Amino acid sequence: MPPPTSMAFLSAFEYMYLIGENVLGAWSEARISKVGFIERTLHEALFFPALAAMISVLVILLRIAASWTFGFLRSNAEDLGDDDSDGHRQNQPSSFREKFLLHIESHGGPVAFWCQSVRLVCGLALLTIAVMNIHHNNAEHVIPKRLLVEQTNSPDTDRIQDPVHLTGQSIQLSLGATYLYTVLLSFVTVLTNKRWAVTTSRHITLIYLLAFSVYAYRDLYPLATFTLIPKDVSEGRLLWVKIILLFISGLAIPLSVPRDYRPFDPKNPMEPNPEQTASMLSMLTYSFLDPIVYLAYRVPHLAHSQFPALADYDYAHNLKFTSFKHLDVFSGASNHHIYWGLMRVFRFEYIAMTILVTLMVVFTFASPIGINRLLSYLEGDVSGTNVKPWVWIVWLFLGPLSASLCCQGYIFFATRTLVRCEAIITQLIFEHSLRIRVKAETEKGADEKTALILDGASTPVPQNLDESAESVTTASDDDTDHSRGGTAISTQSTSESTIRASSPSIKSSSSEASKKRTDKEAEFQTEGSSSSSNLVGRINNLVTTDLGNITEARDFLFIIVYIPLQIMFCMVFLYVFLGWSAFVGLAVMILLYPLPGIIANKIQQVQKTVTEAMNVLRMVKLFGWERKMNDRIAEKREEELTWLWRRQLLELINGNIK
């Protein structure tokens, strides 16, 4: 029985309410099994985009309310680069063409604007298909029991089926309402300012991506199996057109749209680096580097000005601003090990690298699983799988490709972490060096040198009586002590002959004191220069060897994540296909673990003997040790040939055993 007219025009939101009510009721009923619940929920999966649209409406309404209440628009206009703020800085364009070009530029450039326009066209096409399906849907309608009883007042409920299964027309109504909502958001994205364009674009992407995922499960996954068929095949060719449009709108365009440039300092924007505005697809394939590669191919030499601008977050003062609060105790960092500070600085990078390393391990097993499934299919064992063989052939290509992409992504993050870590630690060391007082290193030497100079100054070297008398008189005039004046008078009364007689001994003692003073000065100068050079050497050692040791440890995730996960997955994989024999293999691997080290040690002994002979070849010829060294080398060579023959024999036997 077709539904009443009023039933056909019920809003998608009421249907979503009914779906939620019925599904929750079925969940609470013990009579419905877990498998049945999952199947019924997935049967109504086409309502998920409508549910996502409802959540999107609520989020946008809350955002508008927050903007009006707390001035959210004004606070974020500068951070998001609102085109209204740009218009205040520039002269307002006069012609329509200039306004249109300025509007395109404010949305991220021509590529981003036309991608959003293409998505608007795709949304209109999806809305048209949904309207056509509403008018041409002649499938049997199944109405929820409560609505049928309320609208018909008929006790005849023989044809009423499970209330979770709703009509095909109601599904198309919900999809039509969803596509209408996304079209409205697309118009907002294309016509309004950049701030609202960023917000609405994210909502559109999530809704289209969810819709594509639902159709991929319902209609694409069955194509890869022997028994299942697409659930929406009754729509005919429009189904595949719809899936293509959803793929373009929900996956292709979001991956291809250039990202918005968000300056590190909104008050001081700089020229963006291509990496900062590259799309996600460009980041995966490194196509944003193509212009500089082509330019380097065309010209014989690249000037410094032809290189891309440095990203603003990689400037030294910006790196200092973000990292010193976790590393420098003078900037507020706690006194902990430098490892924890570096982990706080690069926490997002290492989270991303951990995820990529885990995915690398997972995708590494794609090829063995694909080969195993293909061999099972070729052997005629199709009972254990329901997947067609072309899936495993594609799997053999996509698995290593995905692992390679994850590996390259890991290298990208690790290299960026390396460069930033070197810049941060170098700046940290040099700033600490500027806080060091060089004067403190030679303080002891300076004090002793000063004392030595004072001792030397207090020992005059008179050449004759006149000089002696003059110097002593000058000392008595400069000093305030009257006793020194008496000493000067007594010195002047001394006879000239006595002074002249004692002058050779005075000269001798003064020359010895001068020589000792010169030796001590040279010693202190040597100690001061060696101490200063030692300090410079320690600083250079910190920014070279020690810094290299720190940065070389950046790949520790391979030890604590990659290797344990790989061993665990290998054991699970082998146990599934080989059974308990996998544990025997694990035991053999553990027992033979020291064997490669022993063999390497033996090889090093042979290499050491040959190296010693080559290093002292001249001495061997000089002392006539050619025969003795030749015998030692020949002995080692014979032993090596014996082991090589045994290895070749084992390889031959192993190759012939089937």
ABEGO torsion letter per residue (X at the ends): XBBBAAAAABBAAAAAAAAAAAAAAAAABAABBAAAAAAAAAAAAAAAAAAAAAAAAAAAAAAAAAAAAAGAAAAAAAAAGBAAAAAAABBBBABAAAAAAAAAAAAGEAAAAAAAAAAAAAAAAAAAAAAAAAAABABBBBBBAAAAAAAAGBABAAABBBAABBBAAAAAAAAAAAAAAAAAAAAAAAABBAAAAAAAAAAAAAAAAAAAAAAAAAAAAAAABAABBBAAAAAEAAAAAAAAAAAAAAAAAAAABBBBBBBABAABBBBBBAAAABBAAAAAAGAAAAAAAAAAAABABBBAAABBBBBAAABAAAAAAAAAAAABAAAGBBBBBAAAAAAAAAAAAAAAAAAAAAAAAAAAAAAAAAAAAAAAAAAGBAAABABBAAAAAAAAAAAAAAAAAAAAAAAAAAAAAAAAAAAAAAAAAAAAAAABBAAAAAAAAAAAAAAAAAAAAABBBBABAAAAAAAAAAAAAABABAAAAAAAAAAAABBAAAAAAAAAAAAAAAAAAAAAAAAAAAAAAAAAAAAAAAAAAAAAAAABAAAAAAAAAAAAAAAAAAAAAAAAAAAAAAAAAAEAAAAAAAAAAAAAAAAAAAAAAAAAAAAAAAAAAAAAAAAAAAAGAAAAAAAAAAAAAAAAAAAAAAAAAAAAAAAABX
